[in-house]
Amino acid sequence: MGQHHAQLVRLSTYLLIAVSISACNSNSNSSTRFNEKASDTTSTSVHQQITKLGEELFFDESLSRDGTQACATCHNPDHAFIDGRINETSLSQSTPSSVSSGQDFAALGDRNTPTASYAAFIPDFHFDSSDGLFKGGQFLDGREKNLHDQAGQPFLNPVEMQTLKTAVVTKAKEKYGNTLRELYGEAVFETVDRAYNAVTFSIAEFEKTEEFSPFDSKFDRVLKGEDSFTKQEALGLSLFKAENKGNCAACHTVPTLASTKQNSTFTDFSYDNLGVPRNDLVRDLNGKDYEFVDNGLFQNPLVNDTKLKGAFRVSTLRNIAVTAPYMHNGVFKDLKTVVHFYNTRDVDGALNPETWDPWRTAEVDATKNTEELGDLKLSDAEEDALVAFMKTLTDSRYEDLIPD
């Protein structure tokens, strides 16, 4: 009994230190959330148990309304943590869906499901006064401050898991009740919010593990002197960094050996309106009003600058070659098309190689970035070189998924 009591004391201490509960407001709804302050005294073994629980929850379809969808359904670890399923919004018979289907197999979202890989390194949503830019935050509009807040939203989303906090807690208590009490204390089920946040905190901690962020691509191996680029890949890197060429590195920061992991994900976490056209196929299928406009960052309740309409967070380029379709709405199926769009969007007579039609007008045209893209004057060979370089950013476990 003494040993068991000591274990409970240690677990309770971890709870108080690492995940103390505090009240806060999110989207004007008062809720109880876990404070992410971690302590150097946090028990490694307890944290490992939390991430193990998070893994089980991540793959548990039963937590959705009808028991048909898990976090892993739309963030498949075998497909670089994207939704690899084909549905009616897919741009080809082999291209994953532009937007995900809900757990009822009928509802459709309006944005492409981003990869969960490397999401742990996205900083909290904030305004960087030194750069004069909003940065970070989860979801493509930063509406959730951090990964812990984000993990609780898909359960409640009416076009995703379509359930309620009370239902999630009831199911979690039945399946994981003893584990949750052991890790978060006997009081974990005192309120729905407390129990719900224990569930979502565990999921977020699992998403912070190395499985999501191994940093073992060919680029990383070259950086360490363990591999070398082909001539085409090396040209692509040069173009990627050149201010008078691709200048991709202006937003997709290229790391060095001295870079932190957060600064090694090929993004500066800022927001930009790239001038992406509507995905008419998705809008025809998901029931959105024809007049609806996705204003991206401007829809974030913390943002009121109209110049930011149509801006979306600059995504990581890690695994970009295996996470089609592309852009915030999944409107392009090939990475080469994306590069050609950046290169020729504003060039008279330029065509979308997937439709052989001229590039369509941006959904939010007035605020699109015309200074850094639209007419880069890259040759076809230079576009190919950029694609070749970006393929080197693929985690080793996904290299067999890279398209020819």
Residue, then its C-alpha position, 0 to 999 in steps of 0.5 A: m500500500g505504501q508503494h501505491h500511495a507514493q505513486l499516487v502522490r507522484l502522479s498528483t504532483y505531476l498533475l499540479i505542476a504540469v497540467s494545473i487547471s485554470a479557467c479561460n475563455s475561448n471563442s466567448n465560451s467559458s471553459t476549463r483548460f489545462n495550463e501547458k506550463a511544464s516543469d523540469t520536475t515533471s516525471t518522465s515515466v508519467h509523461q510517457q504514460i500520458t503520450k501512450l494514452g494520447e496515442e490510444l485516443f488519437f486512433d479511437e474511432s468510438l469517440s466520434r458520434d457514431g464511432t466511425q472517425a478518429c483523429a487518425t482518420c484525417h491525419n493518417p500516420d501512413h500518409a504523412f498525417i493527412d487525410g489520404r482518403i478519396n472522396e467526391t472532392s478528389l481532383s483525380q482517382s489517385t489524389p486524396s480529397s480536397v476536403s475531408s468527409g465528416q464521420d457521417f460520410a456526408a458532411l464536407g469541410d471547406r478547407n483542406t486538412p493540413t498535415a499534423s506532422y511538425a504541428a507541435f512546433i507552431p508557436d502560440f498565436h501572437f502578433d510579432s511586433s518586431d515584424g508587424l505580423f501575426k504568427g503561429g496558432q493552430f488551424l490555417d487561420g490561427r483561431e486556436k492558440n496552440l496544439h492543446d486547444q486545437a485537439g479539442q475542436p474536431f470532436l465538436n465540429p459539426v462537419e467532422m466528428q459531430t459529437l459533444k463534450t459530454a459524449v466524449v467524456t462518457k465514452a472515455k470514462e468507460k474505456y480509459g477511466n482508470t488510466l485517466r484517474e491514475l494520470y490526472g487524479e481522482a477528481v478528473f471526472e468532477t466536471v465535464d470540462r476537466a475530463y474533456n481537457a484531460v482527454t485533449f491534453s493527452i492527444a496533444e502530448f502524443e502529437k508532440t512525439e518524434e513520430f510526428s516530427p522525426f527530422d530525418s529527410k534527405f535534406d536533414r541527411v545532407l545537412k549532417g554530411e550523410d548524403s548529397f544532393t543531385k545537381q537538380e536538387a542543388l539547383g532547386l535549393s539555390l533557386f529556393k533561396a535566391e531573392n531574384k528567383g524563387n525567394c521561397a526562403a523569405c517565408h519558408t525559412v531554410p534551416t542550418l545545423a545551428s537552427t532550433k527544431q522550431n526554426s527547421t520546419f520551413t516556415d516562418f509561421s506568418y500569414d499571406n494571401l497567395g491569390v488562390p482561386r475558389n475550389d468550385l468543386v468543393r463549394d458545389l458539394n459542401g452546401k456553402d452559399y455561393e456568396f460565401v468567401d473564406n477570409g482566412l485570418f480575418q475570420n480569427p476573432l483576434v484580427n480586425d485588419t481588413k488588409l489580412k482578408g484571404a491570408f492563411r498561415v504559411s505551412t511547413l514544407r516538410n513532407i510537401a511532396v506527399t501531402a497533395p492536394y495543395m493550397h488551403n482549399g485543396v484546389f491543385k493536385d500537383l506540386k509542380t502546378v503550385v510552383h507554376f502558379y507562384n511563377t506565372r499567376d499574373v502573367d497574361g496567357a499563363l495556363n493552369p497545367e491541370t485544366w489548360d485554362p487561364w489562372r482564375t481570379a483569387e477568391v480574395d483578390a484585393t489583398k493578394n500578395t503581388e510583390e513576392l509572387g505572380d511573375l517570377k520569370l522562372s524557366d520550366a527547368e527551374e520549376d522542376a528543380l524547385v520541385a526536386f528540392m522540395k521532394t528532399l524534405t520528405d521524412s524517410r518513412y514516406e520517401d516511397l510515396i514521392p510521386d515520379 
